[in-house]
Every structure is written in C-alpha cells, then in structure tokens.
Amino acid sequence: MDRINNISFTGIRNIGYIKYKRLSPVVAMKSRSLSMVLSDDYNGKDLTEFLDVLKKIPRTQYGYQHPESKDILNIECATFNDYDTLLINGKPIKVDDEHLPMFSYIAKLTRKIAGLTDEQMVVNETYKECAADELLVFGKKVSEMQESQNSEQSLDYFLNRNVARMGAKRVNSFIQNIMNQYFGIK
C-alpha cells in the first residue's frame, strides 16, 4: 500500500510530441506539436493555471481553448521562411506585452514536463486507442500524416515518455528564442 501512495502524479497526462510539415496554400511550414490533457489534482492545478492565463489575455479568453474540450492543450511551434510562430490549440500567439503571460506559462509547463519521471507521465490506454489519433496534432489525424506509416506504432512512439520530454525541451528552447528576439537579446 505504501508503494502506491508514494507514486506521485501530475495534472498533465497523455503527453505526446510529433514533428511534421503543415502544408498551406503558400508554403510548407515545419511544425512541432506538444500535446497533452490537463487536469487539477493534489500535486498541481495545471488546468486551472492554463484557464487563468487565458483570462489574463484580453479579448481572447475562449479563443485559445481547444474546440473538443477545455482540458486539451496543443502547443505548436511553426517555422516558415525563418519566421517562428507559436500556436495554442491552432491559434497563433501574438508576440507582445499582452500575450507574455501565455509565453511564460508555456515555458514553465515545458520545463515541468521535461523534469517529470516515467511514473509521473501517465498515458491512458483509452486515450491512445480512441482519441490520440485526432488530438495529438491540432486539426489533423496522425494516421493520415506522412510522418506515420502505421498509426498504432507511430502513436506509441509519439506518446513515448522520452520523446515527450525531449519535445518539451525543444518547445521550451523555441519559446526562449522567440522571447530573446522580442526583448532584443542575442
């Protein structure tokens, strides 16, 4: 019984990371997506923190919520023509003072994910079997993407704990670069 009680969980689960190309009418963007399901538990209020950050951003409180559920968070790092853009649940985040709380939140969240142990990184089998294909990348099915030859095997890879931790570090670095440019730091 003590062994079960000593396992700590986090309010973040079903974390996945994938690199892909998003085709648009003008250009193909290189994208990376870090996806997860947020919740509140005794170790953290990850969902509440996200919703609180949305309240700080004027006129956009509900625009950044995922259309499927408020607890799903897709963080996409897109690059085209050497221009970097951060998207939250499919919507670009403007790099200005009003949106800095979102950049701070995502940086904090990705550092937290990068530091999670295997026991803290829960991947629900029902999520993987029923929802991950449609929710891992905003607006796309993983099984229909060029990056995945066999959706079941690729979902296992994209939801792999080490891949998710590495992806969180890359997203954090991406945000750091955007912030360095914004503040004029070289």
Phi, psi and omega in degrees: 000319179299323180299319179294317181291335180279348178286125179258141179245168178233165179279016178239129178217168178055048182278130178224156180219137180212142172255141182196174174250127177260117181275135175233169180299335185263313188206158173271126179263138171278125183230154173225135183235130173248119186238149180198169173246125182262148174206173175251137175213187185291345179261352182181157180243058186297319178292314180299319178299317179297313181295326177293322177296320179300324180293335180282341182270115185297142173060009183230015189311316184258351181294335182262001176282144179292136182295338180280320183191145181292346182268359179266134179230119173250121177251115182246131175254113184245140178228128172216135183049044180061022177249125183261137177224137174259130177242137176246118182048046174085357182246130180293145177261122178290139179268093177206176184300322182295332183260002180303325178302327179290318178298318178297316180298313182295321177298314178297316181297317182291326175296320179297313180299316180300334181264000181289146174276168177302321181294331181278344183263089183275131172238112180284132180300321180294324176297313182298318183283327190249330190237332188302321182303322183266341187251346184296324177237129182296125174078009180219152171265130180300321183296340180261001182271151180299331183291343183239115178280316179233112190302322182294314179293319182291323177298321176301318180292312184295333179263006178297136185300317180293322177296318180295317178297316178297319178297320178298319178296320180292320177296318179299317178296321178300313179295319179301318178296318178298316180293322177300317178295317182299318182269001178073030180265133181253000000 
